[in-house]
Amino acid sequence: MASSLGIAYEQIAMDWSKVNYSSARAALIEVWRGIMKSRSMVAMMVAWPWLLAVTEDAIDQGLVTLPSNGPGLFEAPAAYLRGRWLGPARGWVDPVKEPTGALMRIESGLSNWEDESAEQGIDFDLNLAALKSQKKQWTDAGLTPPALAAMLAQSGTSDGEKPVA
C-alpha cells in the first residue's frame, strides 16, 4: 500500500522503532522523489499557467512593459517567466551529516548554493541579503560574526579530547 502511494512503510504505519539512520535516509529519499514529481506537476499544470495569466494581465494593464525589440510573451514565455517554485524543505535525518554532504556537493561542483537552498525551501537571494544585513549588524555592534570553522576549533570535549578542526 505504501509503495503504491509513493511513501515509506514507516510513514503509513507510523512505526519508526526499527529504523536506523541508513534505512530512514533511504526511505526519505524515495519519498522525496515522489514529492518532487508531484511538486513539478503542480508547478507545470497549475502554478505556471497562473503566472502566465497574471503576467499577461499585467502587460495588458500597462503594469509591465516588454522590451520593444524583444519577442512577445507568447512567442518566448520561458524568457519572461523564468523562476523556481520553492516548496517545503526536504529536511534532514541527521542535521550534521547532511549539510556536510551539501557542502561537499557544492565544493565538488555537483551542486550550487541556490539548488541546495531551494532543497531546504529557502530562497537563496533573500537568504543572502539577510546574511549580509546580519553580518553588518554584528560588525556595527563591534562583534565578529561566528564562523563554523572557528566554532569547531574552539569547541572541545569534556573528556580532554582534542578539539575538532
HELIX and SHEET records of a PDB file:
HELIX    1   1 ALA A    2  LEU A    5  1                                   4    
HELIX    2   2 TYR A    9  ALA A   13  1                                   5    
HELIX    3   3 TYR A   21  VAL A   42  1                                  22    
HELIX    4   4 ALA A   43  ALA A   47  3                                   5    
HELIX    5   5 TRP A   48  ASP A   60  1                                  13    
HELIX    6   6 PRO A   77  TYR A   80  1                                   4    
HELIX    7   7 LYS A   97  GLU A  107  1                                  11    
HELIX    8   8 TRP A  113  GLU A  119  1                                   7    
HELIX    9   9 PHE A  124  ASP A  140  1                                  17    
HELIX   10  10 LEU A  148  GLN A  154  1                                   7    
END                                                                             
